[in-house]
């Protein structure tokens, strides 16, 4: 199953949601600290989804470290611009994880 792992980075934490790319079904949510240990835990946790790609909000800002780390390890990573995800949240639309399906 192909999944999209959406990441909403914050200064001290990462909010994560996994969505089935075919059905749009939310499969799982998780949170990790925004530090070296948390990033390693996130990467280990994500291995349960062998066919995955990542959507990182603000990959040029708060999500930069994670996005660069994932790309360097061969992961498929797309950036979700903060303005786009903010406008989707404001209208009550589905969360970040599915938002990236329209940007990738």
TAWO-V276217 format. One record per helix or strand of 3 or more residues. SS is the DSSP state (H for helix, E for strand). FROM is the first residue (numbers start at 1). TO is the last residue. If there is no record, write none. Layout:
{{SS | FROM | TO} {SS | FROM | TO}}
//
This chain:
{{E | 2 | 9} {E | 13 | 20} {E | 26 | 33} {H | 36 | 46} {E | 51 | 57} {H | 64 | 72} {E | 77 | 80} {H | 82 | 90} {H | 96 | 102}}
//
